[in-house]
Amino acid sequence: RKIYLFNAIVLSYLQGVLKMKLLLWNKLFSFSDEGELFYKNTTIPYPEYVNSGYLVIRVGGEAIFKHRILYTLYTQKEIFPGDRVDHINGNKTDNSKSNLRNATASENNCNRRMRSDNTLGYKGIFFRKAKGGVYGWMIKLHGEAVSRSGFKTAEEAYIDRCKNLTRIHGEFANKG
């Protein structure tokens, strides 16, 4: 019971802090649906820089991802620290209103691009030499994994994975 009360107090405090940030950002910034952030009531762009491919701004000495501020301003809702703001098209610098959505960490990972060290040329496809040289696929969501193997080629495995991807990942499905 004490833990529940403590969690409720922490949650209430966190919601208060996030509401304060939302109020502060509404006072500091004007914005456009195309993803531009301006000093309040001006057309002067707020300074930004790039960090790991994302646009970042500084507010009171704190570095904040620009897409998190814009999503909060677009929706007028607080974003909890564990939540993610997903770039639908995968472009980290496209912060337009139509390209941002709230996501869990797992959903955000669904929308990742193919890794640069991928040697098969297909996202989510693996090769099992020990099983007689067959290809397979794996799809993960919220810690659960679905997989299938036994395909003769990587292309066959990829086609089958794509058929199952939208069913499992829904709107966050990214085939490549």
Buried (B, 14 or more C-beta within 10 A) or exposed (E): EEEEEEEEEEEEEEEEEBEEBBEEBBEBBBBEEEBBBBEEEEEEEBEBEEEEEBBBBEBEEEEBBBBBBBBBBBBEEBBEEEBBBBBBEEEBEBBBBEBBBBBBEBBBBBBEEBEEEEEBEBBBBBBEEEEEEBBBBBBBBEEEEBEBBEBEEBBBBBEBBBEBBEEBBEEBBBEE
